[in-house]
Amino acid sequence: MTCAAPRPKALITGTPGVGKTTHCRKLAEVLSTRCVTVGEVLANTPYVVYIPELATYEISDLARAAEVVCRAVAPGDVVDTHVVELSPDPEAVVVLRKAPDVLFRELVDRGWPLKKVLDNVWAEMLDVVYVKAKERWPWAVQIDVTKRRQDETFEAIRRCVVGGGCLDEAVDWLSYAERSGFLEFIERLSRWGRSS
């Protein structure tokens, strides 16, 4: 998507449940700007449809939704979304990552429907958001939040956005899941979920 609007300062992205909104809000406060949460911008538009069995929204018109987001973002804002196609081109792109077994437990604890949990855990394991971000913005970096305290994660994001040096960590959740046995568990659970 090409957006004629001036560039936002940063895009904080990643699979749902990794801490995007928390860090977007804190970074916006520190930078004296706004955190633009794309889900909130699109909530009452005709370009999203609520799917009750998943307790989630799906975008029904990506191009028009992107136009709405483009108009909502001002220069210097921080954008929060897992749908990278909706973001105007930012100065910095930070993809937050979380180990899939940890993400699974946290999303289940939130009471999310199993299919929604599985979709998001698979997306994290298969690097979906990171790959899309990297294809669009080769300078995108990823930060593993799994074993970091929130303040440590925030400091890594802040340094990257304000120019103090970006941490870009290698993440291979598929190999991790295979080694830990989580891949076998999630495959069985996914098969069971499809049959029930």
Secondary structure as the mmCIF struct_conf table of DSSP 4:
data_model
#
loop_
_struct_conf.conf_type_id
_struct_conf.id
_struct_conf.beg_label_comp_id
_struct_conf.beg_label_asym_id
_struct_conf.beg_label_seq_id
_struct_conf.end_label_comp_id
_struct_conf.end_label_asym_id
_struct_conf.end_label_seq_id
BEND BEND1 ALA A 5 ALA A 5
HELX_LH_PP_P HELX_LH_PP_P1 PRO A 6 PRO A 8
BEND BEND2 LYS A 9 LYS A 9
STRN STRN1 ALA A 10 GLY A 14
BEND BEND3 THR A 15 THR A 15
TURN_TY1_P TURN_TY1_P1 PRO A 16 GLY A 17
BEND BEND4 VAL A 18 GLY A 19
HELX_RH_AL_P HELX_RH_AL_P1 LYS A 20 LEU A 31
TURN_TY1_P TURN_TY1_P2 SER A 32 SER A 32
BEND BEND5 THR A 33 THR A 33
STRN STRN2 CYS A 35 THR A 37
HELX_RH_AL_P HELX_RH_AL_P2 VAL A 38 LEU A 42
TURN_TY1_P TURN_TY1_P3 ALA A 43 ASN A 44
BEND BEND6 THR A 45 THR A 45
TURN_TY1_P TURN_TY1_P4 PRO A 46 TYR A 47
STRN STRN3 VAL A 48 ILE A 51
HELX_RH_3T_P HELX_RH_3T_P1 PRO A 52 LEU A 54
TURN_TY1_P TURN_TY1_P5 ALA A 55 ALA A 55
STRN STRN4 THR A 56 ILE A 59
BEND BEND7 SER A 60 SER A 60
HELX_RH_AL_P HELX_RH_AL_P3 LEU A 62 ALA A 72
TURN_TY1_P TURN_TY1_P6 PRO A 75 GLY A 76
STRN STRN5 VAL A 78 ASP A 80
BEND BEND8 HIS A 82 HIS A 82
HELX_RH_3T_P HELX_RH_3T_P2 VAL A 84 LEU A 86
BEND BEND9 SER A 87 SER A 87
HELX_LH_PP_P HELX_LH_PP_P2 PRO A 88 PRO A 90
BEND BEND10 GLU A 91 GLU A 91
STRN STRN6 ALA A 92 ARG A 97
HELX_RH_AL_P HELX_RH_AL_P4 PRO A 100 ASP A 109
TURN_TY1_P TURN_TY1_P7 ARG A 110 GLY A 111
HELX_RH_AL_P HELX_RH_AL_P5 LEU A 114 MET A 125
TURN_TY1_P TURN_TY1_P8 LEU A 126 ASP A 127
HELX_RH_AL_P HELX_RH_AL_P6 VAL A 128 ARG A 136
TURN_TY1_P TURN_TY1_P9 PRO A 138 TRP A 139
STRN STRN7 VAL A 141 ASP A 144
TURN_TY1_P TURN_TY1_P10 THR A 146 LYS A 147
BEND BEND11 ARG A 148 ARG A 148
HELX_RH_AL_P HELX_RH_AL_P7 GLN A 150 VAL A 162
TURN_TY1_P TURN_TY1_P11 GLY A 163 GLY A 163
BEND BEND12 GLY A 164 GLY A 164
HELX_RH_AL_P HELX_RH_AL_P8 TRP A 173 SER A 180
TURN_TY1_P TURN_TY1_P12 GLY A 181 GLY A 181
HELX_RH_AL_P HELX_RH_AL_P9 PHE A 182 SER A 195
#
